[in-house]
Amino acid sequence: QSALTQPRSVSGSPGQSVTISCTGTSSDVGGYNYVSWYQQHPGKAPKFMIYDVNKRPSGVPDRFSGSKSGNTASLTISGLQAEDEADYYCCSYAGSYTLVVFGGGTKLTVL
Amino acid sequence: QVQLVESGGGVVQPGGSLRLSCAASGFTFSSYGMHWVRQAPGKGLEWVAFIRYDGSNNYYADSVKGRFTLSRDNSKNMLYLQMNSLRAEDTAVYYCAKLGRAFYDILTGYIYFDYWGQGTLVTVSS
């Protein structure tokens, strides 16, 4: 069982927006602003999409945005495109003992 | 461009050992901490271990602590993961990943993986 809870799947039509939630505790997501998100296409390595809750690395489209409220972080993808269909994982710093925790992943289907 | 190439995976019996390697290029390897992350077949990502840019400190997930050892050779741009006392639950694709900021330790909270290798499959089975 993963430390962070994500919905198993979400879906949306091209052009729509979808939001993926990532729920942790005050010991990880709620306690630090060190949340990141990764996109993984089947058979491929993960790709770095969001860090520090809401910052985008260079090259990531601004259709991808992140936010956090309390113990729940969210990834929003607006203007859905077919190539956005992938698995998405959240990740958080969890303090000096546990250090790093991931969510279980969410499969995004573009209808 | 940044390249990370893992090798050393394979099939090993329970209780056995394996050493994974990660060859880095396209960046100043000695300036960046490095992670290993694994993914069991059909499952999610699990952080395994991190080594500081200078090799002075390592951190491990509880699931591998005492069994896995991380090391690096900055003169060869190489990262290594020595895995001992392997169990069936260690079966996974193992990725090496670069920390996104130079000279950082993940104790700062900056834990991000900005580049990943393609992974190497480790199968623990009798």
HADDOCK unambig.tbl for C-alpha pairs under 7 A between the chains (distance, minus, plus):
assign (segid A and resid 34 and name CA) (segid B and resid 109 and name CA) 6.20 0.50 0.50
assign (segid A and resid 34 and name CA) (segid B and resid 110 and name CA) 6.67 0.50 0.50
assign (segid A and resid 44 and name CA) (segid B and resid 118 and name CA) 6.72 0.50 0.50
assign (segid A and resid 45 and name CA) (segid B and resid 116 and name CA) 6.27 0.50 0.50
assign (segid A and resid 45 and name CA) (segid B and resid 117 and name CA) 6.64 0.50 0.50
assign (segid A and resid 45 and name CA) (segid B and resid 118 and name CA) 5.39 0.50 0.50
assign (segid A and resid 46 and name CA) (segid B and resid 116 and name CA) 6.80 0.50 0.50
assign (segid A and resid 48 and name CA) (segid B and resid 113 and name CA) 6.68 0.50 0.50
assign (segid A and resid 48 and name CA) (segid B and resid 114 and name CA) 5.37 0.50 0.50
assign (segid A and resid 93 and name CA) (segid B and resid 109 and name CA) 5.62 0.50 0.50
assign (segid A and resid 93 and name CA) (segid B and resid 111 and name CA) 6.64 0.50 0.50
assign (segid A and resid 96 and name CA) (segid B and resid 107 and name CA) 5.94 0.50 0.50
assign (segid A and resid 100 and name CA) (segid B and resid 47 and name CA) 6.46 0.50 0.50
assign (segid A and resid 101 and name CA) (segid B and resid 47 and name CA) 6.97 0.50 0.50
assign (segid A and resid 102 and name CA) (segid B and resid 45 and name CA) 6.49 0.50 0.50
assign (segid A and resid 102 and name CA) (segid B and resid 46 and name CA) 6.46 0.50 0.50
assign (segid A and resid 104 and name CA) (segid B and resid 44 and name CA) 5.22 0.50 0.50
assign (segid A and resid 105 and name CA) (segid B and resid 44 and name CA) 5.93 0.50 0.50
